[in-house]
């Protein structure tokens, strides 16, 4: 996980969001608290 991905995951968790925009295919691996997956908008 690089700094940009970590920042997006942290902000989504902090703000209660479950959808992020990313062109990075690795985002499907990242999880929020309690194992919730992020919805990725390409």
mmCIF entry with sequence, helices, sheets and N, C-alpha, C, O atoms, coordinates in Angstrom:
data_MODEL
# 
_entry.id   MODEL 
# 
_entity.id                         1 
_entity.type                       polymer 
_entity.pdbx_number_of_molecules   1 
# 
_entity_poly.entity_id                      1 
_entity_poly.type                           'polypeptide(L)' 
_entity_poly.nstd_linkage                   no 
_entity_poly.nstd_monomer                   no 
_entity_poly.pdbx_seq_one_letter_code       
;(UNK)(UNK)(UNK)(UNK)(UNK)(UNK)(UNK)(UNK)(UNK)(UNK)(UNK)(UNK)(UNK)(UNK)(UNK)(UNK)
(UNK)(UNK)(UNK)(UNK)(UNK)(UNK)(UNK)(UNK)(UNK)(UNK)(UNK)(UNK)(UNK)(UNK)(UNK)(UNK)
(UNK)(UNK)(UNK)(UNK)(UNK)(UNK)(UNK)(UNK)(UNK)(UNK)
;
_entity_poly.pdbx_seq_one_letter_code_can   XXXXXXXXXXXXXXXXXXXXXXXXXXXXXXXXXXXXXXXXXX 
_entity_poly.pdbx_strand_id                 A 
# 
loop_
_entity_poly_seq.entity_id 
_entity_poly_seq.num 
_entity_poly_seq.mon_id 
_entity_poly_seq.hetero 
1 1  UNK n 
1 2  UNK n 
1 3  UNK n 
1 4  UNK n 
1 5  UNK n 
1 6  UNK n 
1 7  UNK n 
1 8  UNK n 
1 9  UNK n 
1 10 UNK n 
1 11 UNK n 
1 12 UNK n 
1 13 UNK n 
1 14 UNK n 
1 15 UNK n 
1 16 UNK n 
1 17 UNK n 
1 18 UNK n 
1 19 UNK n 
1 20 UNK n 
1 21 UNK n 
1 22 UNK n 
1 23 UNK n 
1 24 UNK n 
1 25 UNK n 
1 26 UNK n 
1 27 UNK n 
1 28 UNK n 
1 29 UNK n 
1 30 UNK n 
1 31 UNK n 
1 32 UNK n 
1 33 UNK n 
1 34 UNK n 
1 35 UNK n 
1 36 UNK n 
1 37 UNK n 
1 38 UNK n 
1 39 UNK n 
1 40 UNK n 
1 41 UNK n 
1 42 UNK n 
# 
_struct_asym.id          A 
_struct_asym.entity_id   1 
# 
loop_
_struct_conf.conf_type_id 
_struct_conf.id 
_struct_conf.pdbx_PDB_helix_id 
_struct_conf.beg_label_comp_id 
_struct_conf.beg_label_asym_id 
_struct_conf.beg_label_seq_id 
_struct_conf.pdbx_beg_PDB_ins_code 
_struct_conf.end_label_comp_id 
_struct_conf.end_label_asym_id 
_struct_conf.end_label_seq_id 
_struct_conf.pdbx_end_PDB_ins_code 
_struct_conf.beg_auth_comp_id 
_struct_conf.beg_auth_asym_id 
_struct_conf.beg_auth_seq_id 
_struct_conf.end_auth_comp_id 
_struct_conf.end_auth_asym_id 
_struct_conf.end_auth_seq_id 
_struct_conf.pdbx_PDB_helix_class 
_struct_conf.details 
_struct_conf.pdbx_PDB_helix_length 
HELX_P HELX_P1 AA1 UNK A 3  ? UNK A 15 ? UNK A 3  UNK A 15 1 ? 13 
HELX_P HELX_P2 AA2 UNK A 25 ? UNK A 28 ? UNK A 25 UNK A 28 5 ? 4  
HELX_P HELX_P3 AA3 UNK A 33 ? UNK A 35 ? UNK A 33 UNK A 35 5 ? 3  
# 
_struct_conf_type.id          HELX_P 
_struct_conf_type.criteria    ? 
_struct_conf_type.reference   ? 
# 
_struct_sheet.id               AA1 
_struct_sheet.type             ? 
_struct_sheet.number_strands   2 
_struct_sheet.details          ? 
# 
_struct_sheet_order.sheet_id     AA1 
_struct_sheet_order.range_id_1   1 
_struct_sheet_order.range_id_2   2 
_struct_sheet_order.offset       ? 
_struct_sheet_order.sense        parallel 
# 
loop_
_struct_sheet_range.sheet_id 
_struct_sheet_range.id 
_struct_sheet_range.beg_label_comp_id 
_struct_sheet_range.beg_label_asym_id 
_struct_sheet_range.beg_label_seq_id 
_struct_sheet_range.pdbx_beg_PDB_ins_code 
_struct_sheet_range.end_label_comp_id 
_struct_sheet_range.end_label_asym_id 
_struct_sheet_range.end_label_seq_id 
_struct_sheet_range.pdbx_end_PDB_ins_code 
_struct_sheet_range.beg_auth_comp_id 
_struct_sheet_range.beg_auth_asym_id 
_struct_sheet_range.beg_auth_seq_id 
_struct_sheet_range.end_auth_comp_id 
_struct_sheet_range.end_auth_asym_id 
_struct_sheet_range.end_auth_seq_id 
AA1 1 UNK A 19 ? UNK A 21 ? UNK A 19 UNK A 21 
AA1 2 UNK A 39 ? UNK A 41 ? UNK A 39 UNK A 41 
# 
loop_
_atom_site.group_PDB 
_atom_site.id 
_atom_site.type_symbol 
_atom_site.label_atom_id 
_atom_site.label_alt_id 
_atom_site.label_comp_id 
_atom_site.label_asym_id 
_atom_site.label_entity_id 
_atom_site.label_seq_id 
_atom_site.pdbx_PDB_ins_code 
_atom_site.Cartn_x 
_atom_site.Cartn_y 
_atom_site.Cartn_z 
_atom_site.occupancy 
_atom_site.B_iso_or_equiv 
_atom_site.pdbx_formal_charge 
_atom_site.auth_seq_id 
_atom_site.auth_comp_id 
_atom_site.auth_asym_id 
_atom_site.auth_atom_id 
_atom_site.pdbx_PDB_model_num 
ATOM 1   N N  . UNK A 1 1  ? 0.854   -1.158 0.000   1.00 0.00 ? 1  UNK A N  1 
ATOM 2   C CA . UNK A 1 1  ? 0.000   0.000  0.000   1.00 0.00 ? 1  UNK A CA 1 
ATOM 3   C C  . UNK A 1 1  ? 0.908   1.232  0.000   1.00 0.00 ? 1  UNK A C  1 
ATOM 4   O O  . UNK A 1 1  ? 1.786   1.374  0.851   1.00 0.00 ? 1  UNK A O  1 
ATOM 5   N N  . UNK A 1 2  ? 0.678   2.112  -0.969  1.00 0.00 ? 2  UNK A N  1 
ATOM 6   C CA . UNK A 1 2  ? 1.470   3.338  -1.001  1.00 0.00 ? 2  UNK A CA 1 
ATOM 7   C C  . UNK A 1 2  ? 0.741   4.446  -0.236  1.00 0.00 ? 2  UNK A C  1 
ATOM 8   O O  . UNK A 1 2  ? -0.372  4.246  0.252   1.00 0.00 ? 2  UNK A O  1 
ATOM 9   N N  . UNK A 1 3  ? 1.369   5.590  -0.139  1.00 0.00 ? 3  UNK A N  1 
ATOM 10  C CA . UNK A 1 3  ? 0.825   6.696  0.659   1.00 0.00 ? 3  UNK A CA 1 
ATOM 11  C C  . UNK A 1 3  ? -0.521  7.179  0.126   1.00 0.00 ? 3  UNK A C  1 
ATOM 12  O O  . UNK A 1 3  ? -1.415  7.482  0.917   1.00 0.00 ? 3  UNK A O  1 
ATOM 13  N N  . UNK A 1 4  ? -0.686  7.259  -1.178  1.00 0.00 ? 4  UNK A N  1 
ATOM 14  C CA . UNK A 1 4  ? -1.946  7.738  -1.757  1.00 0.00 ? 4  UNK A CA 1 
ATOM 15  C C  . UNK A 1 4  ? -3.090  6.777  -1.426  1.00 0.00 ? 4  UNK A C  1 
ATOM 16  O O  . UNK A 1 4  ? -4.181  7.218  -1.065  1.00 0.00 ? 4  UNK A O  1 
ATOM 17  N N  . UNK A 1 5  ? -2.852  5.486  -1.546  1.00 0.00 ? 5  UNK A N  1 
ATOM 18  C CA . UNK A 1 5  ? -3.886  4.492  -1.228  1.00 0.00 ? 5  UNK A CA 1 
ATOM 19  C C  . UNK A 1 5  ? -4.209  4.521  0.258   1.00 0.00 ? 5  UNK A C  1 
ATOM 20  O O  . UNK A 1 5  ? -5.377  4.465  0.643   1.00 0.00 ? 5  UNK A O  1 
ATOM 21  N N  . UNK A 1 6  ? -3.191  4.606  1.086   1.00 0.00 ? 6  UNK A N  1 
ATOM 22  C CA . UNK A 1 6  ? -3.406  4.650  2.531   1.00 0.00 ? 6  UNK A CA 1 
ATOM 23  C C  . UNK A 1 6  ? -4.215  5.879  2.921   1.00 0.00 ? 6  UNK A C  1 
ATOM 24  O O  . UNK A 1 6  ? -5.063  5.811  3.811   1.00 0.00 ? 6  UNK A O  1 
ATOM 25  N N  . UNK A 1 7  ? -3.960  6.989  2.265   1.00 0.00 ? 7  UNK A N  1 
ATOM 26  C CA . UNK A 1 7  ? -4.703  8.219  2.555   1.00 0.00 ? 7  UNK A CA 1 
ATOM 27  C C  . UNK A 1 7  ? -6.170  8.068  2.182   1.00 0.00 ? 7  UNK A C  1 
ATOM 28  O O  . UNK A 1 7  ? -7.043  8.458  2.957   1.00 0.00 ? 7  UNK A O  1 
ATOM 29  N N  . UNK A 1 8  ? -6.459  7.510  1.006   1.00 0.00 ? 8  UNK A N  1 
ATOM 30  C CA . UNK A 1 8  ? -7.849  7.306  0.601   1.00 0.00 ? 8  UNK A CA 1 
ATOM 31  C C  . UNK A 1 8  ? -8.587  6.354  1.537   1.00 0.00 ? 8  UNK A C  1 
ATOM 32  O O  . UNK A 1 8  ? -9.740  6.600  1.889   1.00 0.00 ? 8  UNK A O  1 
ATOM 33  N N  . UNK A 1 9  ? -7.933  5.275  1.939   1.00 0.00 ? 9  UNK A N  1 
ATOM 34  C CA . UNK A 1 9  ? -8.560  4.321  2.853   1.00 0.00 ? 9  UNK A CA 1 
ATOM 35  C C  . UNK A 1 9  ? -8.803  4.975  4.209   1.00 0.00 ? 9  UNK A C  1 
ATOM 36  O O  . UNK A 1 9  ? -9.867  4.799  4.802   1.00 0.00 ? 9  UNK A O  1 
ATOM 37  N N  . UNK A 1 10 ? -7.832  5.720  4.697   1.00 0.00 ? 10 UNK A N  1 
ATOM 38  C CA . UNK A 1 10 ? -7.980  6.395  5.990   1.00 0.00 ? 10 UNK A CA 1 
ATOM 39  C C  . UNK A 1 10 ? -9.117  7.414  5.950   1.00 0.00 ? 10 UNK A C  1 
ATOM 40  O O  . UNK A 1 10 ? -9.941  7.456  6.864   1.00 0.00 ? 10 UNK A O  1 
ATOM 41  N N  . UNK A 1 11 ? -9.169  8.230  4.908   1.00 0.00 ? 11 UNK A N  1 
ATOM 42  C CA . UNK A 1 11 ? -10.227 9.243  4.811   1.00 0.00 ? 11 UNK A CA 1 
ATOM 43  C C  . UNK A 1 11 ? -11.604 8.606  4.664   1.00 0.00 ? 11 UNK A C  1 
ATOM 44  O O  . UNK A 1 11 ? -12.575 9.097  5.240   1.00 0.00 ? 11 UNK A O  1 
ATOM 45  N N  . UNK A 1 12 ? -11.700 7.530  3.910   1.00 0.00 ? 12 UNK A N  1 
ATOM 46  C CA . UNK A 1 12 ? -12.982 6.838  3.773   1.00 0.00 ? 12 UNK A CA 1 
ATOM 47  C C  . UNK A 1 12 ? -13.439 6.299  5.123   1.00 0.00 ? 12 UNK A C  1 
ATOM 48  O O  . UNK A 1 12 ? -14.611 6.426  5.478   1.00 0.00 ? 12 UNK A O  1 
ATOM 49  N N  . UNK A 1 13 ? -12.527 5.703  5.873   1.00 0.00 ? 13 UNK A N  1 
ATOM 50  C CA . UNK A 1 13 ? -12.876 5.167  7.193   1.00 0.00 ? 13 UNK A CA 1 
ATOM 51  C C  . UNK A 1 13 ? -13.246 6.296  8.150   1.00 0.00 ? 13 UNK A C  1 
ATOM 52  O O  . UNK A 1 13 ? -14.217 6.184  8.899   1.00 0.00 ? 13 UNK A O  1 
ATOM 53  N N  . UNK A 1 14 ? -12.486 7.367  8.128   1.00 0.00 ? 14 UNK A N  1 
ATOM 54  C CA . UNK A 1 14 ? -12.730 8.490  9.032   1.00 0.00 ? 14 UNK A CA 1 
ATOM 55  C C  . UNK A 1 14 ? -14.070 9.160  8.768   1.00 0.00 ? 14 UNK A C  1 
ATOM 56  O O  . UNK A 1 14 ? -14.776 9.542  9.701   1.00 0.00 ? 14 UNK A O  1 
ATOM 57  N N  . UNK A 1 15 ? -14.419 9.302  7.491   1.00 0.00 ? 15 UNK A N  1 
ATOM 58  C CA . UNK A 1 15 ? -15.638 10.023 7.120   1.00 0.00 ? 15 UNK A CA 1 
ATOM 59  C C  . UNK A 1 15 ? -16.845 9.109  6.918   1.00 0.00 ? 15 UNK A C  1 
ATOM 60  O O  . UNK A 1 15 ? -17.925 9.578  6.557   1.00 0.00 ? 15 UNK A O  1 
ATOM 61  N N  . UNK A 1 16 ? -16.670 7.818  7.147   1.00 0.00 ? 16 UNK A N  1 
ATOM 62  C CA . UNK A 1 16 ? -17.781 6.880  7.024   1.00 0.00 ? 16 UNK A CA 1 
ATOM 63  C C  . UNK A 1 16 ? -18.195 6.613  5.593   1.00 0.00 ? 16 UNK A C  1 
ATOM 64  O O  . UNK A 1 16 ? -19.347 6.266  5.334   1.00 0.00 ? 16 UNK A O  1 
ATOM 65  N N  . UNK A 1 17 ? -17.270 6.768  4.658   1.00 0.00 ? 17 UNK A N  1 
ATOM 66  C CA . UNK A 1 17 ? -17.559 6.523  3.246   1.00 0.00 ? 17 UNK A CA 1 
ATOM 67  C C  . UNK A 1 17 ? -17.214 5.089  2.885   1.00 0.00 ? 17 UNK A C  1 
ATOM 68  O O  . UNK A 1 17 ? -16.325 4.488  3.488   1.00 0.00 ? 17 UNK A O  1 
ATOM 69  N N  . UNK A 1 18 ? -17.911 4.545  1.910   1.00 0.00 ? 18 UNK A N  1 
ATOM 70  C CA . UNK A 1 18 ? -17.567 3.199  1.456   1.00 0.00 ? 18 UNK A CA 1 
ATOM 71  C C  . UNK A 1 18 ? -17.314 3.154  -0.048  1.00 0.00 ? 18 UNK A C  1 
ATOM 72  O O  . UNK A 1 18 ? -17.129 2.077  -0.614  1.00 0.00 ? 18 UNK A O  1 
ATOM 73  N N  . UNK A 1 19 ? -17.306 4.315  -0.696  1.00 0.00 ? 19 UNK A N  1 
ATOM 74  C CA . UNK A 1 19 ? -17.044 4.397  -2.133  1.00 0.00 ? 19 UNK A CA 1 
ATOM 75  C C  . UNK A 1 19 ? -15.893 5.367  -2.383  1.00 0.00 ? 19 UNK A C  1 
ATOM 76  O O  . UNK A 1 19 ? -15.881 6.479  -1.856  1.00 0.00 ? 19 UNK A O  1 
ATOM 77  N N  . UNK A 1 20 ? -14.931 4.937  -3.190  1.00 0.00 ? 20 UNK A N  1 
ATOM 78  C CA . UNK A 1 20 ? -13.796 5.788  -3.552  1.00 0.00 ? 20 UNK A CA 1 
ATOM 79  C C  . UNK A 1 20 ? -13.561 5.692  -5.059  1.00 0.00 ? 20 UNK A C  1 
ATOM 80  O O  . UNK A 1 20 ? -13.951 4.714  -5.697  1.00 0.00 ? 20 UNK A O  1 
ATOM 81  N N  . UNK A 1 21 ? -12.927 6.704  -5.611  1.00 0.00 ? 21 UNK A N  1 
ATOM 82  C CA . UNK A 1 21 ? -12.533 6.700  -7.016  1.00 0.00 ? 21 UNK A CA 1 
ATOM 83  C C  . UNK A 1 21 ? -11.060 6.351  -7.093  1.00 0.00 ? 21 UNK A C  1 
ATOM 84  O O  . UNK A 1 21 ? -10.229 7.015  -6.474  1.00 0.00 ? 21 UNK A O  1 
ATOM 85  N N  . UNK A 1 22 ? -10.734 5.319  -7.843  1.00 0.00 ? 22 UNK A N  1 
ATOM 86  C CA . UNK A 1 22 ? -9.341  4.934  -8.019  1.00 0.00 ? 22 UNK A CA 1 
ATOM 87  C C  . UNK A 1 22 ? -9.179  4.133  -9.300  1.00 0.00 ? 22 UNK A C  1 
ATOM 88  O O  . UNK A 1 22 ? -10.041 3.331  -9.658  1.00 0.00 ? 22 UNK A O  1 
ATOM 89  N N  . UNK A 1 23 ? -8.088  4.354  -9.974  1.00 0.00 ? 23 UNK A N  1 
ATOM 90  C CA . UNK A 1 23 ? -7.734  3.565  -11.155 1.00 0.00 ? 23 UNK A CA 1 
ATOM 91  C C  . UNK A 1 23 ? -6.787  2.426  -10.790 1.00 0.00 ? 23 UNK A C  1 
ATOM 92  O O  . UNK A 1 23 ? -6.410  1.624  -11.645 1.00 0.00 ? 23 UNK A O  1 
ATOM 93  N N  . UNK A 1 24 ? -6.407  2.359  -9.513  1.00 0.00 ? 24 UNK A N  1 
ATOM 94  C CA . UNK A 1 24 ? -5.493  1.350  -9.001  1.00 0.00 ? 24 UNK A CA 1 
ATOM 95  C C  . UNK A 1 24 ? -6.245  0.042  -8.767  1.00 0.00 ? 24 UNK A C  1 
ATOM 96  O O  . UNK A 1 24 ? -7.170  -0.002 -7.955  1.00 0.00 ? 24 UNK A O  1 
ATOM 97  N N  . UNK A 1 25 ? -5.862  -1.009 -9.463  1.00 0.00 ? 25 UNK A N  1 
ATOM 98  C CA . UNK A 1 25 ? -6.535  -2.296 -9.340  1.00 0.00 ? 25 UNK A CA 1 
ATOM 99  C C  . UNK A 1 25 ? -6.344  -2.964 -7.988  1.00 0.00 ? 25 UNK A C  1 
ATOM 100 O O  . UNK A 1 25 ? -7.130  -3.838 -7.622  1.00 0.00 ? 25 UNK A O  1 
ATOM 101 N N  . UNK A 1 26 ? -5.322  -2.574 -7.240  1.00 0.00 ? 26 UNK A N  1 
ATOM 102 C CA . UNK A 1 26 ? -5.059  -3.170 -5.931  1.00 0.00 ? 26 UNK A CA 1 
ATOM 103 C C  . UNK A 1 26 ? -6.082  -2.759 -4.883  1.00 0.00 ? 26 UNK A C  1 
ATOM 104 O O  . UNK A 1 26 ? -6.103  -3.336 -3.796  1.00 0.00 ? 26 UNK A O  1 
ATOM 105 N N  . UNK A 1 27 ? -6.916  -1.796 -5.172  1.00 0.00 ? 27 UNK A N  1 
ATOM 106 C CA . UNK A 1 27 ? -7.875  -1.313 -4.192  1.00 0.00 ? 27 UNK A CA 1 
ATOM 107 C C  . UNK A 1 27 ? -8.892  -2.379 -3.806  1.00 0.00 ? 27 UNK A C  1 
ATOM 108 O O  . UNK A 1 27 ? -9.520  -2.263 -2.753  1.00 0.00 ? 27 UNK A O  1 
ATOM 109 N N  . UNK A 1 28 ? -9.068  -3.381 -4.598  1.00 0.00 ? 28 UNK A N  1 
ATOM 110 C CA . UNK A 1 28 ? -10.028 -4.435 -4.260  1.00 0.00 ? 28 UNK A CA 1 
ATOM 111 C C  . UNK A 1 28 ? -9.575  -5.245 -3.047  1.00 0.00 ? 28 UNK A C  1 
ATOM 112 O O  . UNK A 1 28 ? -10.386 -5.939 -2.434  1.00 0.00 ? 28 UNK A O  1 
ATOM 113 N N  . UNK A 1 29 ? -8.299  -5.166 -2.695  1.00 0.00 ? 29 UNK A N  1 
ATOM 114 C CA . UNK A 1 29 ? -7.746  -5.902 -1.563  1.00 0.00 ? 29 UNK A CA 1 
ATOM 115 C C  . UNK A 1 29 ? -7.967  -5.163 -0.248  1.00 0.00 ? 29 UNK A C  1 
ATOM 116 O O  . UNK A 1 29 ? -8.101  -5.805 0.794   1.00 0.00 ? 29 UNK A O  1 
ATOM 117 N N  . UNK A 1 30 ? -8.008  -3.859 -0.268  1.00 0.00 ? 30 UNK A N  1 
ATOM 118 C CA . UNK A 1 30 ? -8.074  -3.059 0.947   1.00 0.00 ? 30 UNK A CA 1 
ATOM 119 C C  . UNK A 1 30 ? -9.445  -3.153 1.592   1.00 0.00 ? 30 UNK A C  1 
ATOM 120 O O  . UNK A 1 30 ? -10.464 -3.221 0.904   1.00 0.00 ? 30 UNK A O  1 
ATOM 121 N N  . UNK A 1 31 ? -9.462  -3.155 2.910   1.00 0.00 ? 31 UNK A N  1 
ATOM 122 C CA . UNK A 1 31 ? -10.693 -3.281 3.680   1.00 0.00 ? 31 UNK A CA 1 
ATOM 123 C C  . UNK A 1 31 ? -10.776 -2.186 4.736   1.00 0.00 ? 31 UNK A C  1 
ATOM 124 O O  . UNK A 1 31 ? -9.765  -1.682 5.225   1.00 0.00 ? 31 UNK A O  1 
ATOM 125 N N  . UNK A 1 32 ? -12.022 -1.836 5.069   1.00 0.00 ? 32 UNK A N  1 
ATOM 126 C CA . UNK A 1 32 ? -12.271 -0.914 6.162   1.00 0.00 ? 32 UNK A CA 1 
ATOM 127 C C  . UNK A 1 32 ? -12.435 -1.723 7.447   1.00 0.00 ? 32 UNK A C  1 
ATOM 128 O O  . UNK A 1 32 ? -12.229 -2.937 7.450   1.00 0.00 ? 32 UNK A O  1 
ATOM 129 N N  . UNK A 1 33 ? -12.795 -1.067 8.508   1.00 0.00 ? 33 UNK A N  1 
ATOM 130 C CA . UNK A 1 33 ? -13.003 -1.760 9.773   1.00 0.00 ? 33 UNK A CA 1 
ATOM 131 C C  . UNK A 1 33 ? -14.046 -2.859 9.611   1.00 0.00 ? 33 UNK A C  1 
ATOM 132 O O  . UNK A 1 33 ? -14.975 -2.746 8.811   1.00 0.00 ? 33 UNK A O  1 
ATOM 133 N N  . UNK A 1 34 ? -13.876 -3.897 10.371  1.00 0.00 ? 34 UNK A N  1 
ATOM 134 C CA . UNK A 1 34 ? -14.770 -5.047 10.372  1.00 0.00 ? 34 UNK A CA 1 
ATOM 135 C C  . UNK A 1 34 ? -14.841 -5.749 9.017   1.00 0.00 ? 34 UNK A C  1 
ATOM 136 O O  . UNK A 1 34 ? -15.826 -6.423 8.717   1.00 0.00 ? 34 UNK A O  1 
ATOM 137 N N  . UNK A 1 35 ? -13.796 -5.590 8.195   1.00 0.00 ? 35 UNK A N  1 
ATOM 138 C CA . UNK A 1 35 ? -13.689 -6.319 6.938   1.00 0.00 ? 35 UNK A CA 1 
ATOM 139 C C  . UNK A 1 35 ? -14.554 -5.819 5.798   1.00 0.00 ? 35 UNK A C  1 
ATOM 140 O O  . UNK A 1 35 ? -14.666 -6.482 4.767   1.00 0.00 ? 35 UNK A O  1 
ATOM 141 N N  . UNK A 1 36 ? -15.174 -4.643 5.973   1.00 0.00 ? 36 UNK A N  1 
ATOM 142 C CA . UNK A 1 36 ? -16.011 -4.113 4.890   1.00 0.00 ? 36 UNK A CA 1 
ATOM 143 C C  . UNK A 1 36 ? -15.147 -3.742 3.694   1.00 0.00 ? 36 UNK A C  1 
ATOM 144 O O  . UNK A 1 36 ? -14.110 -3.096 3.841   1.00 0.00 ? 36 UNK A O  1 
ATOM 145 N N  . UNK A 1 37 ? -15.580 -4.154 2.518   1.00 0.00 ? 37 UNK A N  1 
ATOM 146 C CA . UNK A 1 37 ? -14.855 -3.827 1.295   1.00 0.00 ? 37 UNK A CA 1 
ATOM 147 C C  . UNK A 1 37 ? -15.261 -2.436 0.797   1.00 0.00 ? 37 UNK A C  1 
ATOM 148 O O  . UNK A 1 37 ? -16.385 -1.984 1.015   1.00 0.00 ? 37 UNK A O  1 
ATOM 149 N N  . UNK A 1 38 ? -14.343 -1.787 0.142   1.00 0.00 ? 38 UNK A N  1 
ATOM 150 C CA . UNK A 1 38 ? -14.621 -0.495 -0.478  1.00 0.00 ? 38 UNK A CA 1 
ATOM 151 C C  . UNK A 1 38 ? -15.275 -0.704 -1.840  1.00 0.00 ? 38 UNK A C  1 
ATOM 152 O O  . UNK A 1 38 ? -14.917 -1.631 -2.566  1.00 0.00 ? 38 UNK A O  1 
ATOM 153 N N  . UNK A 1 39 ? -16.216 0.140  -2.182  1.00 0.00 ? 39 UNK A N  1 
ATOM 154 C CA . UNK A 1 39 ? -16.769 0.170  -3.535  1.00 0.00 ? 39 UNK A CA 1 
ATOM 155 C C  . UNK A 1 39 ? -15.837 1.042  -4.361  1.00 0.00 ? 39 UNK A C  1 
ATOM 156 O O  . UNK A 1 39 ? -15.532 2.169  -3.972  1.00 0.00 ? 39 UNK A O  1 
ATOM 157 N N  . UNK A 1 40 ? -15.387 0.533  -5.489  1.00 0.00 ? 40 UNK A N  1 
ATOM 158 C CA . UNK A 1 40 ? -14.431 1.237  -6.328  1.00 0.00 ? 40 UNK A CA 1 
ATOM 159 C C  . UNK A 1 40 ? -15.159 1.776  -7.563  1.00 0.00 ? 40 UNK A C  1 
ATOM 160 O O  . UNK A 1 40 ? -15.831 1.033  -8.277  1.00 0.00 ? 40 UNK A O  1 
ATOM 161 N N  . UNK A 1 41 ? -15.014 3.070  -7.796  1.00 0.00 ? 41 UNK A N  1 
ATOM 162 C CA . UNK A 1 41 ? -15.577 3.717  -8.981  1.00 0.00 ? 41 UNK A CA 1 
ATOM 163 C C  . UNK A 1 41 ? -14.410 3.960  -9.939  1.00 0.00 ? 41 UNK A C  1 
ATOM 164 O O  . UNK A 1 41 ? -13.528 4.770  -9.655  1.00 0.00 ? 41 UNK A O  1 
ATOM 165 N N  . UNK A 1 42 ? -14.409 3.253  -11.076 1.00 0.00 ? 42 UNK A N  1 
ATOM 166 C CA . UNK A 1 42 ? -13.294 3.430  -12.012 1.00 0.00 ? 42 UNK A CA 1 
ATOM 167 C C  . UNK A 1 42 ? -13.368 4.697  -12.820 1.00 0.00 ? 42 UNK A C  1 
ATOM 168 O O  . UNK A 1 42 ? -12.488 4.957  -13.641 1.00 0.00 ? 42 UNK A O  1 
# 
